[in-house]
Amino acid sequence: MKNAFKISLLALALLSANAQAATQRLDGNYFDVIYDDSKLGLFGDLTLAGNTLVFEPIDYFAESTSKKWDIARSTFSFWIEADAGHHLTGATLLEGGDYGVLGKSADAFAAGEARVIDWRNPSISKDVDLGVTYESVTKGKLANWEAVSTQTFESGATKVRFTIENLLFANAGSKSGYAYIEKKYASLTVSAVPEPESYAMLLAGLGIIGVVARRRKMAA
């Protein structure tokens, strides 16, 4: 009886965990974003405004007060699906935060990549390393870092799997040193355009409107 009771509790716990890991869909301009909110991790809250996906990282930092490296790593994947009559052309990822180092041997830096897989051919992935730039840091002050990655999707893409991977590294270099780096924001701006057939229908509709307007003007 006790074993059966324990098994029942375990089954309830698993069902509860699965219920909490719900698939979310965000509606943007000309496309949707589909993701599992239980997989966001250090990327934090996610919102979609127009055609830009905005992340709000939570405690995404690395910090060191010794010769030992502190590393913060998180990866997040999601689907981008074009609305009917549109296709996806590309996306630009912009990320950034601040960092600071104290001591001759102290070091802190960011790395990572963006990956795109077209659902029509999932065996092929396109990876682009983040291009990271750093402001000059002065003693006792934090400086900013920024990363940019631009992806061009395959022609006619309507659904892609987008993955963002970030790694933050900090090493004080000595017991008297200090190193710190934090990711504070990230945004992904997606480009989607109407398919040629939709363009043709739009132009045809505009032409009909123009003809009707001219006839009404002549009748008046």
C-alpha positions as CSV (number, residue, x, y, z in Angstrom):
1,M,0.0,0.0,0.0
2,K,2.8,2.4,0.9
3,N,4.6,1.8,-2.4
4,A,1.3,2.3,-4.3
5,F,0.8,5.6,-2.5
6,K,4.3,6.8,-3.3
7,I,3.9,5.9,-6.9
8,S,0.6,7.9,-7.0
9,L,2.3,10.9,-5.5
10,L,5.1,10.7,-8.0
11,A,2.6,10.5,-10.9
12,L,0.8,13.6,-9.6
13,A,4.1,15.5,-9.3
14,L,5.0,14.6,-12.9
15,L,1.6,15.7,-14.2
16,S,1.9,19.0,-12.3
17,A,5.4,19.6,-13.7
18,N,4.1,19.0,-17.3
19,A,1.1,21.3,-16.7
20,Q,3.5,24.1,-15.7
21,A,5.7,23.7,-18.8
22,A,3.1,25.2,-21.2
23,T,3.8,26.1,-24.8
24,Q,3.3,29.8,-25.4
25,R,2.5,31.6,-28.6
26,L,3.2,35.3,-29.2
27,D,1.5,37.1,-32.1
28,G,3.7,39.6,-33.9
29,N,3.5,41.5,-37.2
30,Y,3.3,38.9,-39.9
31,F,4.6,36.0,-37.8
32,D,4.2,34.1,-34.5
33,V,6.7,33.0,-31.9
34,I,6.1,29.6,-30.3
35,Y,8.2,28.5,-27.2
36,D,8.2,26.5,-24.0
37,D,8.3,29.0,-21.1
38,S,9.9,26.4,-18.8
39,K,13.0,26.6,-21.0
40,L,13.7,30.3,-20.8
41,G,16.2,29.9,-18.0
42,L,18.5,32.9,-17.5
43,F,16.9,34.6,-20.5
44,G,14.1,35.7,-18.2
45,D,10.8,37.1,-19.3
46,L,9.9,37.3,-23.0
47,T,7.6,39.7,-24.9
48,L,6.9,40.5,-28.5
49,A,6.3,44.0,-29.7
50,G,5.6,44.4,-33.4
51,N,8.3,42.5,-35.1
52,T,10.8,42.5,-32.2
53,L,11.2,39.8,-29.6
54,V,12.5,41.3,-26.2
55,F,14.2,39.3,-23.4
56,E,14.6,40.5,-19.9
57,P,17.5,38.4,-18.4
58,I,17.3,37.4,-14.7
59,D,20.6,37.2,-12.8
60,Y,22.6,36.4,-15.9
61,F,26.1,37.1,-14.8
62,A,29.6,35.7,-14.0
63,E,31.7,37.0,-11.1
64,S,35.1,36.0,-9.8
65,T,37.4,36.9,-6.9
66,S,40.0,34.3,-7.5
67,K,42.1,32.6,-10.2
68,K,39.1,30.3,-10.9
69,W,36.9,31.0,-13.9
70,D,33.2,31.6,-13.2
71,I,31.0,30.8,-16.2
72,A,27.4,31.6,-16.8
73,R,25.8,29.7,-19.7
74,S,22.2,29.5,-21.1
75,T,20.6,28.3,-24.3
76,F,17.1,29.0,-25.5
77,S,15.3,27.7,-28.6
78,F,12.0,28.7,-30.2
79,W,10.0,28.6,-33.4
80,I,9.3,31.6,-35.7
81,E,6.3,30.9,-37.9
82,A,5.2,33.3,-40.7
83,D,1.5,34.2,-41.1
84,A,-0.4,32.9,-44.1
85,G,0.7,34.7,-47.3
86,H,4.1,35.7,-45.9
87,H,7.6,34.3,-45.6
88,L,10.5,35.0,-43.3
89,T,13.7,36.7,-44.7
90,G,16.0,37.1,-41.7
91,A,16.6,38.3,-38.2
92,T,19.0,40.5,-36.2
93,L,20.0,39.7,-32.7
94,L,21.2,42.5,-30.4
95,E,22.5,41.7,-26.9
96,G,24.4,43.6,-24.2
97,G,25.2,44.4,-20.6
98,D,28.1,45.7,-18.6
99,Y,31.4,44.4,-17.2
100,G,34.3,45.4,-14.9
101,V,37.8,44.1,-14.1
102,L,40.2,45.0,-11.3
103,G,43.8,43.8,-11.3
104,K,46.4,43.2,-14.0
105,S,45.3,39.6,-14.6
106,A,41.6,40.1,-14.3
107,D,39.5,39.3,-17.4
108,A,35.8,39.1,-18.4
109,F,34.2,38.5,-21.7
110,A,31.1,37.2,-23.5
111,A,30.7,34.6,-26.3
112,G,28.0,32.6,-28.0
113,E,26.1,32.0,-31.2
114,A,22.8,32.2,-33.0
115,R,21.6,29.1,-34.9
116,V,18.8,28.8,-37.5
117,I,17.2,25.6,-38.8
118,D,14.6,25.7,-41.5
119,W,11.8,23.1,-40.8
120,R,11.9,22.1,-44.5
121,N,15.4,20.8,-44.1
122,P,16.2,20.2,-40.4
123,S,19.5,18.5,-41.2
124,I,21.0,21.8,-42.2
125,S,21.8,24.5,-39.6
126,K,23.2,28.0,-40.1
127,D,25.4,29.2,-37.2
128,V,26.6,32.8,-36.7
129,D,29.0,33.7,-33.8
130,L,28.1,36.8,-31.9
131,G,30.2,39.8,-32.8
132,V,31.1,41.3,-29.4
133,T,32.5,44.8,-28.8
134,Y,33.6,46.2,-25.5
135,E,33.9,49.8,-24.2
136,S,37.2,50.6,-22.4
137,V,37.0,49.9,-18.7
138,T,38.6,52.1,-16.1
139,K,39.4,51.2,-12.5
140,G,36.4,51.2,-10.2
141,K,33.8,51.6,-13.0
142,L,31.7,49.4,-15.2
143,A,31.8,49.5,-19.0
144,N,29.3,48.3,-21.5
145,W,29.6,45.4,-24.0
146,E,27.3,44.7,-27.0
147,A,26.9,41.7,-29.3
148,V,25.2,41.6,-32.8
149,S,24.4,38.7,-35.0
150,T,22.4,38.8,-38.3
151,Q,20.9,35.7,-39.9
152,T,19.5,35.4,-43.4
153,F,16.9,32.7,-43.8
154,E,16.6,30.4,-46.8
155,S,14.5,31.6,-49.6
156,G,10.7,31.1,-49.1
157,A,11.2,30.2,-45.4
158,T,7.9,30.1,-43.5
159,K,9.0,28.4,-40.2
160,V,12.4,28.3,-38.6
161,R,13.8,27.0,-35.3
162,F,15.9,29.8,-33.8
163,T,18.5,29.1,-31.0
164,I,20.4,31.6,-28.9
165,E,23.4,30.5,-26.9
166,N,25.2,32.9,-24.5
167,L,28.3,32.3,-22.3
168,L,29.8,34.8,-19.9
169,F,33.3,34.3,-18.4
170,A,35.0,36.1,-15.5
171,N,38.4,35.5,-13.9
172,A,39.9,37.8,-11.2
173,G,43.4,36.4,-11.9
174,S,44.4,36.6,-8.2
175,K,42.9,36.8,-4.7
176,S,43.2,40.6,-4.8
177,G,41.6,41.0,-8.2
178,Y,38.0,41.1,-9.3
179,A,36.1,40.4,-12.5
180,Y,32.4,40.7,-13.3
181,I,30.2,40.6,-16.5
182,E,26.4,40.7,-16.8
183,K,23.9,40.3,-19.6
184,K,21.1,42.9,-19.2
185,Y,19.1,42.8,-22.4
186,A,18.5,41.0,-25.7
187,S,16.3,41.6,-28.6
188,L,15.6,39.8,-31.9
189,T,14.1,41.8,-34.8
190,V,12.5,39.5,-37.4
191,S,11.9,40.4,-41.1
192,A,8.9,39.0,-42.9
193,V,7.4,40.0,-46.3
194,P,4.3,39.1,-48.3
195,E,4.7,36.2,-50.8
196,P,4.6,37.2,-54.5
197,E,1.0,36.0,-54.8
198,S,0.0,38.3,-52.0
199,Y,1.8,41.2,-53.7
200,A,-0.2,40.4,-56.9
201,M,-3.5,40.3,-55.0
202,L,-2.7,43.6,-53.2
203,L,-1.8,45.3,-56.5
204,A,-5.0,43.9,-58.1
205,G,-7.1,45.2,-55.2
206,L,-5.5,48.6,-55.4
207,G,-6.2,48.7,-59.1
208,I,-9.9,47.9,-58.6
209,I,-10.1,50.6,-55.9
210,G,-8.6,53.1,-58.3
211,V,-11.0,52.2,-61.1
212,V,-14.0,52.5,-58.8
213,A,-12.7,55.9,-57.5
214,R,-12.3,57.2,-61.1
215,R,-15.8,56.1,-62.1
216,R,-17.4,57.8,-59.1
217,K,-15.5,60.9,-59.9
218,M,-16.7,60.9,-63.5
219,A,-20.2,60.2,-62.4
220,A,-20.1,63.1,-60.0
